[in-house]
Amino acid sequence: MALENDTQAPDFKLINQFGETVQLSRYRGTKSVALVFFPLAFSGICSGELCELRDNLALFEDDDVELIGISVDSRHALRAFGEQEKYSFDLVADFWPHGAVAKEYGVFLEEKGFANRATFLIDPSGIIRASFITAPGEPRSIDSYRAALGQLAPVL
């Protein structure tokens, strides 16, 4: 079961597509984070969703929200994916232990071996303020992101 709103987001430390460490807690006290779980790089729906986020990056930047994509792919696959699609946001590898962060957030699909399409909006104090998950095969809409971003309090 996915983590609920108004709960503490589990911290994580993962490697991004460039081999750099990304740790959720480094944003504490400074900015909100949109944590976007997606099943697999290079798949049709995932590519479409992340390209829509890329094309609407101002939505996040205007609210000073860090956008982080996360999947069970290796950092090497994520780098190729990010370069092909020209993503300017971090893609982090929940590769090993396989899907450990997705499991902590309650969105890992054991029978499939990857995470569901789930988004968590985390405020600067590390609390999940908004979240949404779509059914397998169903893309998330940019309107869902707009609504979720509206639930974040501005950083003062």
Rosetta constraint file for C-alpha pairs under 8 A:
AtomPair CA 1 CA 106 HARMONIC 4.93 0.50
AtomPair CA 1 CA 107 HARMONIC 6.92 0.50
AtomPair CA 2 CA 105 HARMONIC 5.70 0.50
AtomPair CA 2 CA 106 HARMONIC 3.99 0.50
AtomPair CA 2 CA 107 HARMONIC 5.56 0.50
AtomPair CA 3 CA 7 HARMONIC 7.23 0.50
AtomPair CA 3 CA 105 HARMONIC 5.49 0.50
AtomPair CA 3 CA 106 HARMONIC 5.99 0.50
AtomPair CA 4 CA 128 HARMONIC 7.36 0.50
AtomPair CA 4 CA 131 HARMONIC 7.67 0.50
AtomPair CA 5 CA 127 HARMONIC 7.68 0.50
AtomPair CA 5 CA 128 HARMONIC 5.02 0.50
AtomPair CA 5 CA 129 HARMONIC 5.19 0.50
AtomPair CA 5 CA 130 HARMONIC 5.67 0.50
AtomPair CA 5 CA 131 HARMONIC 6.68 0.50
AtomPair CA 6 CA 127 HARMONIC 5.77 0.50
AtomPair CA 6 CA 128 HARMONIC 5.26 0.50
AtomPair CA 6 CA 129 HARMONIC 5.55 0.50
AtomPair CA 7 CA 127 HARMONIC 5.48 0.50
AtomPair CA 7 CA 128 HARMONIC 5.61 0.50
AtomPair CA 7 CA 129 HARMONIC 7.97 0.50
AtomPair CA 8 CA 126 HARMONIC 5.80 0.50
AtomPair CA 8 CA 127 HARMONIC 4.53 0.50
AtomPair CA 8 CA 128 HARMONIC 6.20 0.50
AtomPair CA 9 CA 105 HARMONIC 7.80 0.50
AtomPair CA 9 CA 122 HARMONIC 7.02 0.50
AtomPair CA 9 CA 126 HARMONIC 5.66 0.50
AtomPair CA 9 CA 127 HARMONIC 5.63 0.50
AtomPair CA 9 CA 128 HARMONIC 5.84 0.50
AtomPair CA 10 CA 104 HARMONIC 6.91 0.50
AtomPair CA 10 CA 105 HARMONIC 7.28 0.50
AtomPair CA 11 CA 23 HARMONIC 7.07 0.50
AtomPair CA 11 CA 24 HARMONIC 5.47 0.50
AtomPair CA 11 CA 25 HARMONIC 5.95 0.50
AtomPair CA 12 CA 22 HARMONIC 7.98 0.50
AtomPair CA 12 CA 23 HARMONIC 5.52 0.50
AtomPair CA 12 CA 24 HARMONIC 5.75 0.50
AtomPair CA 12 CA 25 HARMONIC 7.60 0.50
AtomPair CA 12 CA 101 HARMONIC 6.92 0.50
AtomPair CA 13 CA 21 HARMONIC 6.49 0.50
AtomPair CA 13 CA 22 HARMONIC 5.60 0.50
AtomPair CA 13 CA 23 HARMONIC 4.28 0.50
AtomPair CA 13 CA 24 HARMONIC 6.85 0.50
AtomPair CA 14 CA 21 HARMONIC 5.65 0.50
AtomPair CA 14 CA 22 HARMONIC 5.42 0.50
AtomPair CA 14 CA 23 HARMONIC 6.52 0.50
AtomPair CA 14 CA 92 HARMONIC 6.10 0.50
AtomPair CA 14 CA 93 HARMONIC 6.28 0.50
AtomPair CA 14 CA 94 HARMONIC 6.76 0.50
AtomPair CA 15 CA 19 HARMONIC 5.37 0.50
AtomPair CA 15 CA 20 HARMONIC 5.35 0.50
AtomPair CA 15 CA 21 HARMONIC 4.62 0.50
AtomPair CA 15 CA 22 HARMONIC 5.97 0.50
AtomPair CA 15 CA 75 HARMONIC 6.85 0.50
AtomPair CA 15 CA 92 HARMONIC 5.53 0.50
AtomPair CA 15 CA 93 HARMONIC 5.84 0.50
AtomPair CA 16 CA 20 HARMONIC 5.43 0.50
AtomPair CA 16 CA 21 HARMONIC 6.34 0.50
AtomPair CA 16 CA 22 HARMONIC 6.53 0.50
AtomPair CA 16 CA 75 HARMONIC 6.06 0.50
AtomPair CA 16 CA 78 HARMONIC 7.87 0.50
AtomPair CA 16 CA 90 HARMONIC 6.02 0.50
AtomPair CA 16 CA 91 HARMONIC 5.34 0.50
AtomPair CA 16 CA 92 HARMONIC 4.08 0.50
AtomPair CA 16 CA 93 HARMONIC 6.10 0.50
AtomPair CA 17 CA 75 HARMONIC 4.63 0.50
AtomPair CA 17 CA 76 HARMONIC 6.39 0.50
AtomPair CA 17 CA 77 HARMONIC 7.86 0.50
AtomPair CA 17 CA 78 HARMONIC 5.27 0.50
AtomPair CA 17 CA 79 HARMONIC 4.44 0.50
AtomPair CA 17 CA 82 HARMONIC 7.56 0.50
AtomPair CA 17 CA 90 HARMONIC 6.98 0.50
AtomPair CA 17 CA 91 HARMONIC 5.73 0.50
AtomPair CA 17 CA 92 HARMONIC 6.27 0.50
AtomPair CA 17 CA 93 HARMONIC 7.43 0.50
AtomPair CA 18 CA 75 HARMONIC 7.23 0.50
AtomPair CA 18 CA 79 HARMONIC 6.60 0.50
AtomPair CA 19 CA 75 HARMONIC 6.92 0.50
AtomPair CA 22 CA 92 HARMONIC 7.46 0.50
AtomPair CA 23 CA 27 HARMONIC 7.96 0.50
AtomPair CA 24 CA 28 HARMONIC 7.57 0.50
AtomPair CA 25 CA 126 HARMONIC 7.37 0.50
AtomPair CA 27 CA 31 HARMONIC 5.51 0.50
AtomPair CA 27 CA 32 HARMONIC 6.99 0.50
AtomPair CA 27 CA 33 HARMONIC 7.54 0.50
AtomPair CA 27 CA 124 HARMONIC 6.49 0.50
AtomPair CA 28 CA 32 HARMONIC 7.86 0.50
AtomPair CA 28 CA 124 HARMONIC 4.79 0.50
AtomPair CA 28 CA 125 HARMONIC 5.46 0.50
AtomPair CA 28 CA 126 HARMONIC 6.12 0.50
AtomPair CA 29 CA 124 HARMONIC 4.81 0.50
AtomPair CA 29 CA 125 HARMONIC 5.80 0.50
AtomPair CA 30 CA 124 HARMONIC 5.76 0.50
AtomPair CA 30 CA 155 HARMONIC 7.32 0.50
AtomPair CA 31 CA 64 HARMONIC 6.39 0.50
AtomPair CA 31 CA 65 HARMONIC 6.08 0.50
AtomPair CA 31 CA 66 HARMONIC 7.08 0.50
AtomPair CA 31 CA 123 HARMONIC 6.91 0.50
AtomPair CA 31 CA 124 HARMONIC 4.90 0.50
AtomPair CA 31 CA 155 HARMONIC 6.64 0.50
AtomPair CA 32 CA 64 HARMONIC 6.99 0.50
AtomPair CA 32 CA 65 HARMONIC 4.82 0.50
AtomPair CA 32 CA 66 HARMONIC 6.23 0.50
AtomPair CA 32 CA 121 HARMONIC 7.20 0.50
AtomPair CA 32 CA 122 HARMONIC 5.53 0.50
AtomPair CA 32 CA 123 HARMONIC 4.40 0.50
AtomPair CA 32 CA 124 HARMONIC 4.81 0.50
AtomPair CA 32 CA 152 HARMONIC 7.85 0.50
AtomPair CA 32 CA 155 HARMONIC 7.92 0.50
AtomPair CA 33 CA 65 HARMONIC 5.24 0.50
AtomPair CA 33 CA 66 HARMONIC 4.61 0.50
AtomPair CA 33 CA 67 HARMONIC 5.96 0.50
AtomPair CA 33 CA 68 HARMONIC 7.24 0.50
AtomPair CA 33 CA 121 HARMONIC 5.84 0.50
AtomPair CA 33 CA 122 HARMONIC 5.12 0.50
AtomPair CA 33 CA 123 HARMONIC 6.57 0.50
AtomPair CA 33 CA 124 HARMONIC 7.66 0.50
AtomPair CA 34 CA 65 HARMONIC 6.56 0.50
AtomPair CA 34 CA 66 HARMONIC 6.05 0.50
AtomPair CA 34 CA 67 HARMONIC 4.88 0.50
AtomPair CA 34 CA 68 HARMONIC 6.15 0.50
AtomPair CA 34 CA 119 HARMONIC 6.86 0.50
AtomPair CA 34 CA 120 HARMONIC 5.84 0.50
AtomPair CA 34 CA 121 HARMONIC 4.61 0.50
AtomPair CA 34 CA 122 HARMONIC 6.36 0.50
AtomPair CA 35 CA 67 HARMONIC 6.40 0.50
AtomPair CA 35 CA 68 HARMONIC 5.12 0.50
AtomPair CA 35 CA 69 HARMONIC 6.14 0.50
AtomPair CA 35 CA 70 HARMONIC 7.22 0.50
AtomPair CA 35 CA 119 HARMONIC 5.61 0.50
AtomPair CA 35 CA 120 HARMONIC 5.15 0.50
AtomPair CA 35 CA 121 HARMONIC 6.36 0.50
AtomPair CA 35 CA 122 HARMONIC 7.59 0.50
AtomPair CA 36 CA 67 HARMONIC 7.52 0.50
AtomPair CA 36 CA 68 HARMONIC 6.06 0.50
AtomPair CA 36 CA 69 HARMONIC 4.69 0.50
AtomPair CA 36 CA 70 HARMONIC 5.99 0.50
AtomPair CA 36 CA 117 HARMONIC 7.51 0.50
AtomPair CA 36 CA 118 HARMONIC 6.10 0.50
AtomPair CA 36 CA 119 HARMONIC 4.56 0.50
AtomPair CA 36 CA 120 HARMONIC 6.65 0.50
AtomPair CA 37 CA 69 HARMONIC 5.97 0.50
AtomPair CA 37 CA 70 HARMONIC 4.82 0.50
AtomPair CA 37 CA 71 HARMONIC 5.91 0.50
AtomPair CA 37 CA 102 HARMONIC 7.55 0.50
AtomPair CA 37 CA 115 HARMONIC 6.39 0.50
AtomPair CA 37 CA 116 HARMONIC 6.76 0.50
AtomPair CA 37 CA 117 HARMONIC 5.50 0.50
AtomPair CA 37 CA 118 HARMONIC 5.12 0.50
AtomPair CA 37 CA 119 HARMONIC 6.10 0.50
AtomPair CA 38 CA 46 HARMONIC 6.28 0.50
AtomPair CA 38 CA 69 HARMONIC 7.14 0.50
AtomPair CA 38 CA 70 HARMONIC 6.22 0.50
AtomPair CA 38 CA 71 HARMONIC 5.42 0.50
AtomPair CA 38 CA 115 HARMONIC 6.16 0.50
AtomPair CA 38 CA 116 HARMONIC 6.25 0.50
AtomPair CA 38 CA 117 HARMONIC 4.89 0.50
AtomPair CA 38 CA 118 HARMONIC 6.95 0.50
AtomPair CA 39 CA 46 HARMONIC 7.06 0.50
AtomPair CA 39 CA 71 HARMONIC 5.85 0.50
AtomPair CA 39 CA 72 HARMONIC 7.20 0.50
AtomPair CA 39 CA 114 HARMONIC 5.36 0.50
AtomPair CA 39 CA 115 HARMONIC 5.03 0.50
AtomPair CA 39 CA 116 HARMONIC 5.88 0.50
AtomPair CA 39 CA 117 HARMONIC 6.49 0.50
AtomPair CA 40 CA 46 HARMONIC 6.76 0.50
AtomPair CA 40 CA 71 HARMONIC 6.13 0.50
AtomPair CA 40 CA 72 HARMONIC 6.93 0.50
AtomPair CA 40 CA 73 HARMONIC 6.41 0.50
AtomPair CA 40 CA 114 HARMONIC 7.36 0.50
AtomPair CA 41 CA 46 HARMONIC 6.64 0.50
AtomPair CA 41 CA 47 HARMONIC 6.96 0.50
AtomPair CA 41 CA 71 HARMONIC 7.53 0.50
AtomPair CA 41 CA 73 HARMONIC 6.77 0.50
AtomPair CA 41 CA 77 HARMONIC 7.16 0.50
AtomPair CA 41 CA 78 HARMONIC 6.57 0.50
AtomPair CA 41 CA 81 HARMONIC 6.23 0.50
AtomPair CA 42 CA 46 HARMONIC 7.02 0.50
AtomPair CA 42 CA 47 HARMONIC 5.94 0.50
AtomPair CA 42 CA 81 HARMONIC 6.35 0.50
AtomPair CA 43 CA 47 HARMONIC 5.95 0.50
AtomPair CA 44 CA 48 HARMONIC 6.19 0.50
AtomPair CA 45 CA 49 HARMONIC 6.10 0.50
AtomPair CA 45 CA 137 HARMONIC 7.24 0.50
AtomPair CA 45 CA 138 HARMONIC 7.76 0.50
AtomPair CA 45 CA 139 HARMONIC 6.21 0.50
AtomPair CA 46 CA 50 HARMONIC 6.11 0.50
AtomPair CA 46 CA 139 HARMONIC 7.64 0.50
AtomPair CA 47 CA 51 HARMONIC 5.95 0.50
AtomPair CA 47 CA 85 HARMONIC 7.88 0.50
AtomPair CA 48 CA 52 HARMONIC 6.19 0.50
AtomPair CA 49 CA 53 HARMONIC 6.42 0.50
AtomPair CA 49 CA 139 HARMONIC 6.46 0.50
AtomPair CA 49 CA 140 HARMONIC 6.82 0.50
AtomPair CA 49 CA 141 HARMONIC 7.88 0.50
AtomPair CA 50 CA 54 HARMONIC 6.10 0.50
AtomPair CA 51 CA 55 HARMONIC 6.08 0.50
AtomPair CA 51 CA 85 HARMONIC 6.98 0.50
AtomPair CA 51 CA 87 HARMONIC 7.60 0.50
AtomPair CA 52 CA 56 HARMONIC 6.17 0.50
AtomPair CA 52 CA 142 HARMONIC 7.34 0.50
AtomPair CA 53 CA 57 HARMONIC 5.70 0.50
AtomPair CA 53 CA 142 HARMONIC 7.45 0.50
AtomPair CA 54 CA 87 HARMONIC 6.07 0.50
AtomPair CA 54 CA 88 HARMONIC 7.36 0.50
AtomPair CA 56 CA 60 HARMONIC 7.85 0.50
AtomPair CA 57 CA 61 HARMONIC 6.30 0.50
AtomPair CA 58 CA 62 HARMONIC 5.57 0.50
AtomPair CA 59 CA 63 HARMONIC 6.80 0.50
AtomPair CA 59 CA 146 HARMONIC 7.43 0.50
AtomPair CA 60 CA 64 HARMONIC 6.07 0.50
AtomPair CA 60 CA 65 HARMONIC 4.92 0.50
AtomPair CA 60 CA 66 HARMONIC 6.85 0.50
AtomPair CA 60 CA 67 HARMONIC 6.98 0.50
AtomPair CA 60 CA 149 HARMONIC 7.86 0.50
AtomPair CA 61 CA 65 HARMONIC 5.82 0.50
AtomPair CA 61 CA 66 HARMONIC 7.42 0.50
AtomPair CA 63 CA 149 HARMONIC 7.81 0.50
AtomPair CA 63 CA 154 HARMONIC 7.29 0.50
AtomPair CA 67 CA 89 HARMONIC 6.14 0.50
AtomPair CA 67 CA 90 HARMONIC 7.05 0.50
AtomPair CA 68 CA 89 HARMONIC 6.32 0.50
AtomPair CA 68 CA 90 HARMONIC 5.11 0.50
AtomPair CA 68 CA 91 HARMONIC 5.95 0.50
AtomPair CA 68 CA 92 HARMONIC 7.19 0.50
AtomPair CA 69 CA 89 HARMONIC 7.58 0.50
AtomPair CA 69 CA 90 HARMONIC 6.20 0.50
AtomPair CA 69 CA 91 HARMONIC 4.58 0.50
AtomPair CA 69 CA 92 HARMONIC 6.18 0.50
AtomPair CA 70 CA 91 HARMONIC 5.61 0.50
AtomPair CA 70 CA 92 HARMONIC 4.84 0.50
AtomPair CA 70 CA 93 HARMONIC 6.10 0.50
AtomPair CA 70 CA 94 HARMONIC 6.56 0.50
AtomPair CA 71 CA 91 HARMONIC 7.72 0.50
AtomPair CA 71 CA 92 HARMONIC 6.70 0.50
AtomPair CA 71 CA 93 HARMONIC 5.70 0.50
AtomPair CA 71 CA 94 HARMONIC 5.58 0.50
AtomPair CA 71 CA 95 HARMONIC 7.49 0.50
AtomPair CA 71 CA 99 HARMONIC 7.73 0.50
AtomPair CA 71 CA 114 HARMONIC 7.32 0.50
AtomPair CA 71 CA 115 HARMONIC 6.79 0.50
AtomPair CA 72 CA 93 HARMONIC 5.67 0.50
AtomPair CA 72 CA 94 HARMONIC 4.53 0.50
AtomPair CA 72 CA 95 HARMONIC 4.57 0.50
AtomPair CA 72 CA 96 HARMONIC 7.98 0.50
AtomPair CA 72 CA 98 HARMONIC 6.49 0.50
AtomPair CA 72 CA 99 HARMONIC 5.68 0.50
AtomPair CA 72 CA 114 HARMONIC 6.08 0.50
AtomPair CA 72 CA 115 HARMONIC 7.36 0.50
AtomPair CA 73 CA 77 HARMONIC 6.15 0.50
AtomPair CA 73 CA 78 HARMONIC 6.47 0.50
AtomPair CA 73 CA 93 HARMONIC 5.70 0.50
AtomPair CA 73 CA 94 HARMONIC 6.86 0.50
AtomPair CA 73 CA 95 HARMONIC 5.71 0.50
AtomPair CA 74 CA 78 HARMONIC 6.29 0.50
AtomPair CA 74 CA 93 HARMONIC 5.48 0.50
AtomPair CA 74 CA 94 HARMONIC 7.66 0.50
AtomPair CA 74 CA 95 HARMONIC 5.58 0.50
AtomPair CA 75 CA 79 HARMONIC 6.01 0.50
AtomPair CA 75 CA 91 HARMONIC 7.98 0.50
AtomPair CA 75 CA 92 HARMONIC 6.87 0.50
AtomPair CA 75 CA 93 HARMONIC 5.36 0.50
AtomPair CA 75 CA 95 HARMONIC 7.97 0.50
AtomPair CA 76 CA 80 HARMONIC 6.40 0.50
AtomPair CA 77 CA 81 HARMONIC 6.09 0.50
AtomPair CA 78 CA 82 HARMONIC 5.84 0.50
AtomPair CA 78 CA 91 HARMONIC 6.36 0.50
AtomPair CA 78 CA 92 HARMONIC 7.55 0.50
AtomPair CA 78 CA 93 HARMONIC 7.38 0.50
AtomPair CA 79 CA 83 HARMONIC 6.01 0.50
AtomPair CA 79 CA 91 HARMONIC 7.92 0.50
AtomPair CA 80 CA 84 HARMONIC 6.04 0.50
AtomPair CA 81 CA 85 HARMONIC 6.19 0.50
AtomPair CA 82 CA 86 HARMONIC 5.54 0.50
AtomPair CA 82 CA 87 HARMONIC 4.98 0.50
AtomPair CA 82 CA 88 HARMONIC 7.70 0.50
AtomPair CA 82 CA 91 HARMONIC 7.50 0.50
AtomPair CA 83 CA 87 HARMONIC 6.67 0.50
AtomPair CA 94 CA 98 HARMONIC 6.26 0.50
AtomPair CA 94 CA 99 HARMONIC 5.21 0.50
AtomPair CA 94 CA 100 HARMONIC 6.57 0.50
AtomPair CA 94 CA 101 HARMONIC 6.34 0.50
AtomPair CA 94 CA 102 HARMONIC 7.47 0.50
AtomPair CA 95 CA 99 HARMONIC 6.13 0.50
AtomPair CA 96 CA 100 HARMONIC 7.22 0.50
AtomPair CA 99 CA 103 HARMONIC 6.08 0.50
AtomPair CA 99 CA 108 HARMONIC 6.51 0.50
AtomPair CA 99 CA 113 HARMONIC 7.69 0.50
AtomPair CA 99 CA 114 HARMONIC 6.59 0.50
AtomPair CA 99 CA 115 HARMONIC 7.12 0.50
AtomPair CA 100 CA 104 HARMONIC 6.36 0.50
AtomPair CA 101 CA 105 HARMONIC 6.34 0.50
AtomPair CA 102 CA 106 HARMONIC 6.10 0.50
AtomPair CA 102 CA 107 HARMONIC 5.26 0.50
AtomPair CA 102 CA 108 HARMONIC 4.94 0.50
AtomPair CA 102 CA 115 HARMONIC 5.94 0.50
AtomPair CA 103 CA 107 HARMONIC 5.92 0.50
AtomPair CA 103 CA 108 HARMONIC 4.97 0.50
AtomPair CA 107 CA 115 HARMONIC 5.49 0.50
AtomPair CA 107 CA 116 HARMONIC 5.51 0.50
AtomPair CA 107 CA 117 HARMONIC 7.95 0.50
AtomPair CA 107 CA 118 HARMONIC 6.90 0.50
AtomPair CA 108 CA 113 HARMONIC 7.29 0.50
AtomPair CA 108 CA 114 HARMONIC 5.75 0.50
AtomPair CA 108 CA 115 HARMONIC 4.19 0.50
AtomPair CA 108 CA 116 HARMONIC 6.16 0.50
AtomPair CA 109 CA 113 HARMONIC 5.85 0.50
AtomPair CA 109 CA 114 HARMONIC 5.57 0.50
AtomPair CA 109 CA 115 HARMONIC 5.54 0.50
AtomPair CA 109 CA 116 HARMONIC 6.38 0.50
AtomPair CA 110 CA 114 HARMONIC 7.04 0.50
AtomPair CA 116 CA 133 HARMONIC 7.39 0.50
AtomPair CA 116 CA 134 HARMONIC 7.68 0.50
AtomPair CA 116 CA 135 HARMONIC 7.82 0.50
AtomPair CA 116 CA 136 HARMONIC 6.75 0.50
AtomPair CA 117 CA 133 HARMONIC 5.72 0.50
AtomPair CA 117 CA 134 HARMONIC 5.87 0.50
AtomPair CA 117 CA 135 HARMONIC 7.55 0.50
AtomPair CA 117 CA 136 HARMONIC 7.25 0.50
AtomPair CA 117 CA 139 HARMONIC 7.61 0.50
AtomPair CA 117 CA 140 HARMONIC 7.56 0.50
AtomPair CA 118 CA 131 HARMONIC 7.31 0.50
AtomPair CA 118 CA 132 HARMONIC 5.83 0.50
AtomPair CA 118 CA 133 HARMONIC 4.29 0.50
AtomPair CA 118 CA 134 HARMONIC 6.76 0.50
AtomPair CA 119 CA 131 HARMONIC 5.36 0.50
AtomPair CA 119 CA 132 HARMONIC 5.43 0.50
AtomPair CA 119 CA 133 HARMONIC 6.39 0.50
AtomPair CA 120 CA 128 HARMONIC 6.36 0.50
AtomPair CA 120 CA 129 HARMONIC 7.66 0.50
AtomPair CA 120 CA 130 HARMONIC 5.98 0.50
AtomPair CA 120 CA 131 HARMONIC 4.40 0.50
AtomPair CA 120 CA 132 HARMONIC 6.88 0.50
AtomPair CA 121 CA 128 HARMONIC 5.70 0.50
AtomPair CA 121 CA 129 HARMONIC 5.75 0.50
AtomPair CA 121 CA 130 HARMONIC 5.09 0.50
AtomPair CA 121 CA 131 HARMONIC 6.03 0.50
AtomPair CA 121 CA 148 HARMONIC 6.88 0.50
AtomPair CA 121 CA 149 HARMONIC 7.19 0.50
AtomPair CA 121 CA 152 HARMONIC 7.51 0.50
AtomPair CA 122 CA 126 HARMONIC 5.70 0.50
AtomPair CA 122 CA 127 HARMONIC 5.34 0.50
AtomPair CA 122 CA 128 HARMONIC 4.36 0.50
AtomPair CA 122 CA 129 HARMONIC 5.77 0.50
AtomPair CA 122 CA 130 HARMONIC 7.32 0.50
AtomPair CA 122 CA 152 HARMONIC 7.93 0.50
AtomPair CA 123 CA 127 HARMONIC 5.45 0.50
AtomPair CA 123 CA 128 HARMONIC 6.44 0.50
AtomPair CA 123 CA 129 HARMONIC 6.48 0.50
AtomPair CA 123 CA 152 HARMONIC 6.43 0.50
AtomPair CA 123 CA 153 HARMONIC 7.47 0.50
AtomPair CA 124 CA 155 HARMONIC 7.35 0.50
AtomPair CA 129 CA 151 HARMONIC 6.51 0.50
AtomPair CA 129 CA 152 HARMONIC 6.34 0.50
AtomPair CA 130 CA 148 HARMONIC 5.42 0.50
AtomPair CA 130 CA 149 HARMONIC 7.79 0.50
AtomPair CA 130 CA 151 HARMONIC 6.44 0.50
AtomPair CA 130 CA 152 HARMONIC 7.63 0.50
AtomPair CA 131 CA 148 HARMONIC 6.91 0.50
AtomPair CA 132 CA 144 HARMONIC 7.63 0.50
AtomPair CA 133 CA 140 HARMONIC 7.70 0.50
AtomPair CA 134 CA 138 HARMONIC 5.80 0.50
AtomPair CA 134 CA 139 HARMONIC 6.71 0.50
AtomPair CA 134 CA 140 HARMONIC 6.32 0.50
AtomPair CA 140 CA 144 HARMONIC 6.83 0.50
AtomPair CA 141 CA 145 HARMONIC 6.99 0.50
AtomPair CA 142 CA 146 HARMONIC 6.36 0.50
AtomPair CA 143 CA 147 HARMONIC 6.21 0.50
AtomPair CA 144 CA 148 HARMONIC 6.15 0.50
AtomPair CA 145 CA 149 HARMONIC 5.99 0.50
AtomPair CA 146 CA 150 HARMONIC 6.31 0.50
AtomPair CA 147 CA 151 HARMONIC 6.89 0.50
AtomPair CA 148 CA 152 HARMONIC 7.24 0.50
